[in-house]
Amino acid sequence: MVPYEFTDPYTGVVYLVGSVSELDAVAIADWEYDPPYTMYNLRGSLLAIVEFLTGPYYSVRRDGRLVGFFCYGHAARVKHRHSERYYRDTAYLDIGLGLHPQACGQGYGLGFLTCGLAFAKAHFGVSRFRLTAVSTNYRALKVYTRAGFREIGRFERQGLSEPMEFVVMTLDLDQVPGAAGPLSEAPPDYSGPGRP
């Protein structure tokens, strides 16, 4: 695949979106996130590596270095009997993303997400998106809301040690003026307990 180039309108960073190589898949599976984001640690999972290589996943590079990935469609969904109702509307393309642990919290989130939306619009010809996020990932939820995503529902699924709540959000780029950028309407507060 020919890499897709995107310039972040917020930071000027240039991203290249391309195919996931075997080295990319192994590297992503080894990423280690600090608390409270350890639920995203894959611990070198062979199953995750195979999914990165065979599923609808795309690597993202900045200055030649792997900084993240995007996934689309079924790979971006959280599988659970309570989530199925949110995924029935096939007019939406599901998007998932992962940012390198060292880039998290550094102000790259909105531009990185915007890159994933722009790539999908160019590559798949869609403008309606859906994503699913852990309800305690307040940092990500704030970014998604700033991009124009709006919550349509929640469901719970058992995690490794305790139940996890997920938020399902949608975005229609054709309906939101200046979508993938801040909106004039006040978004819900996803700052979470004790968070700025």
C-alpha positions as CSV (number, residue, x, y, z in Angstrom):
1,M,0.0,0.0,0.0
2,V,1.2,3.5,-0.8
3,P,1.5,5.4,2.5
4,Y,-1.1,8.1,3.2
5,E,0.4,11.4,4.4
6,F,-1.4,13.6,6.8
7,T,-0.4,16.9,8.4
8,D,-1.8,17.5,11.9
9,P,-3.7,20.8,11.7
10,Y,-3.1,21.4,15.4
11,T,0.6,20.6,15.8
12,G,2.0,20.5,12.2
13,V,3.2,17.0,12.8
14,V,3.3,14.9,9.6
15,Y,2.0,11.3,9.9
16,L,2.4,8.5,7.4
17,V,-0.3,5.7,7.5
18,G,0.7,2.4,6.0
19,S,0.5,-1.4,6.3
20,V,1.5,-3.0,9.6
21,S,4.7,-4.9,9.2
22,E,5.7,-7.9,11.4
23,L,8.1,-5.6,13.3
24,D,5.3,-3.1,13.8
25,A,3.0,-5.8,15.2
26,V,5.6,-7.1,17.6
27,A,6.4,-3.6,18.8
28,I,2.8,-2.6,19.4
29,A,2.1,-5.8,21.3
30,D,5.1,-4.9,23.6
31,W,3.9,-1.4,24.4
32,E,3.5,-0.8,28.1
33,Y,1.1,1.8,29.4
34,D,1.3,3.3,32.9
35,P,-1.6,3.1,35.3
36,P,-4.5,3.8,34.9
37,Y,-4.1,2.6,31.3
38,T,-2.5,-0.8,31.9
39,M,-5.7,-2.5,30.5
40,Y,-4.2,-1.7,27.1
41,N,-1.0,-3.7,27.7
42,L,-0.9,-6.7,25.4
43,R,2.2,-8.3,27.0
44,G,3.6,-9.5,23.7
45,S,0.4,-11.5,22.9
46,L,0.9,-13.8,19.9
47,L,-2.9,-13.6,19.2
48,A,-2.6,-9.8,19.1
49,I,0.4,-9.9,16.8
50,V,-1.5,-12.2,14.4
51,E,-4.6,-9.9,14.5
52,F,-2.4,-6.8,13.7
53,L,-1.0,-8.6,10.7
54,T,-4.2,-10.2,9.3
55,G,-6.9,-7.7,10.4
56,P,-7.8,-4.2,9.1
57,Y,-4.9,-2.5,11.0
58,Y,-2.7,0.3,9.8
59,S,0.6,1.6,11.3
60,V,1.3,5.3,11.8
61,R,4.7,6.8,11.6
62,R,6.1,10.2,12.5
63,D,9.7,11.0,11.4
64,G,10.2,7.3,10.4
65,R,9.2,6.0,13.9
66,L,6.2,3.9,14.8
67,V,3.9,6.1,16.9
68,G,0.5,4.4,16.7
69,F,-2.0,2.4,14.8
70,F,-5.6,2.6,13.5
71,C,-8.1,-0.3,13.0
72,Y,-11.4,-0.2,11.3
73,G,-14.6,-2.3,11.1
74,H,-15.0,-5.4,13.2
75,A,-11.5,-5.0,14.7
76,A,-12.6,-1.8,16.3
77,R,-15.6,-3.2,18.1
78,V,-15.8,-4.6,21.6
79,K,-17.4,-8.0,21.3
80,H,-20.1,-8.6,23.9
81,R,-23.8,-9.6,23.7
82,H,-24.7,-6.2,25.2
83,S,-22.7,-4.3,22.6
84,E,-24.4,-5.8,19.5
85,R,-27.3,-3.3,19.4
86,Y,-24.9,-0.4,19.0
87,Y,-23.2,-2.0,16.0
88,R,-26.3,-2.8,13.9
89,D,-26.2,0.5,12.0
90,T,-23.9,-0.3,9.1
91,A,-23.9,3.3,7.9
92,Y,-21.1,3.8,10.4
93,L,-17.5,2.6,10.1
94,D,-16.0,1.6,13.5
95,I,-12.6,3.1,14.2
96,G,-10.1,2.1,16.8
97,L,-6.7,3.6,17.6
98,G,-3.7,3.2,19.7
99,L,-1.0,5.8,20.4
100,H,2.5,5.0,21.6
101,P,2.7,5.2,25.4
102,Q,5.3,7.9,25.3
103,A,3.1,10.1,23.1
104,C,0.0,9.8,25.3
105,G,-0.9,12.9,27.2
106,Q,1.5,15.0,25.1
107,G,-1.2,16.9,23.1
108,Y,-1.1,14.6,20.0
109,G,-4.5,12.9,20.5
110,L,-6.8,15.2,18.6
111,G,-4.5,15.5,15.6
112,F,-3.8,11.7,15.6
113,L,-7.5,10.9,15.7
114,T,-8.1,13.5,12.9
115,C,-5.5,11.6,10.9
116,G,-7.4,8.3,11.3
117,L,-10.7,9.9,10.3
118,A,-9.1,11.6,7.2
119,F,-7.4,8.4,6.2
120,A,-10.6,6.4,6.5
121,K,-12.6,9.0,4.5
122,A,-10.0,8.9,1.7
123,H,-9.4,5.1,1.8
124,F,-12.9,3.8,2.5
125,G,-15.0,6.8,1.2
126,V,-17.0,7.1,4.4
127,S,-17.9,10.1,6.6
128,R,-19.8,8.4,9.5
129,F,-17.8,6.9,12.3
130,R,-18.4,5.0,15.5
131,L,-15.9,4.3,18.3
132,T,-16.0,2.4,21.6
133,A,-13.9,3.5,24.6
134,V,-13.5,2.5,28.2
135,S,-15.5,4.9,30.3
136,T,-12.6,5.5,32.7
137,N,-10.3,6.7,29.9
138,Y,-11.2,10.3,30.5
139,R,-8.3,11.6,28.5
140,A,-9.4,9.8,25.4
141,L,-13.1,10.6,25.9
142,K,-12.2,14.3,26.0
143,V,-10.3,14.0,22.7
144,Y,-13.2,12.2,21.0
145,T,-15.7,14.8,22.2
146,R,-13.5,17.6,21.0
147,A,-13.4,15.9,17.6
148,G,-17.2,16.0,17.5
149,F,-18.1,12.4,18.6
150,R,-21.3,12.2,20.7
151,E,-22.2,9.4,23.1
152,I,-25.0,7.1,22.0
153,G,-24.9,4.5,24.8
154,R,-23.0,2.4,27.3
155,F,-22.6,-1.2,28.1
156,E,-20.6,-3.3,30.6
157,R,-18.3,-6.3,30.0
158,Q,-16.3,-8.3,32.4
159,G,-12.6,-7.3,32.3
160,L,-9.6,-9.4,33.6
161,S,-10.3,-8.5,37.2
162,E,-13.5,-6.5,37.3
163,P,-16.4,-5.3,35.1
164,M,-15.5,-2.6,32.6
165,E,-17.9,0.0,31.3
166,F,-17.7,1.1,27.6
167,V,-19.0,4.3,26.0
168,V,-20.1,4.1,22.3
169,M,-19.9,7.3,20.4
170,T,-20.7,8.4,16.8
171,L,-19.6,11.2,14.5
172,D,-21.0,12.2,11.1
173,L,-18.5,14.5,9.4
174,D,-21.1,15.7,7.0
175,Q,-23.4,16.9,9.8
176,V,-20.8,18.6,12.1
177,P,-19.5,22.0,11.0
178,G,-15.7,21.9,11.4
179,A,-15.8,18.3,12.6
180,A,-12.6,16.8,13.9
181,G,-12.2,20.1,15.7
182,P,-13.7,21.8,18.7
183,L,-17.4,22.4,18.6
184,S,-19.3,25.5,19.8
185,E,-21.7,23.3,21.8
186,A,-20.5,22.4,25.3
187,P,-19.6,18.7,25.3
188,P,-20.2,16.4,28.3
189,D,-17.7,16.6,31.0
190,Y,-15.4,13.5,30.8
191,S,-12.9,14.8,33.2
192,G,-13.7,12.0,35.7
193,P,-13.3,12.0,39.5
194,G,-10.5,14.3,40.6
195,R,-9.2,14.9,37.1
196,P,-8.7,18.3,35.5
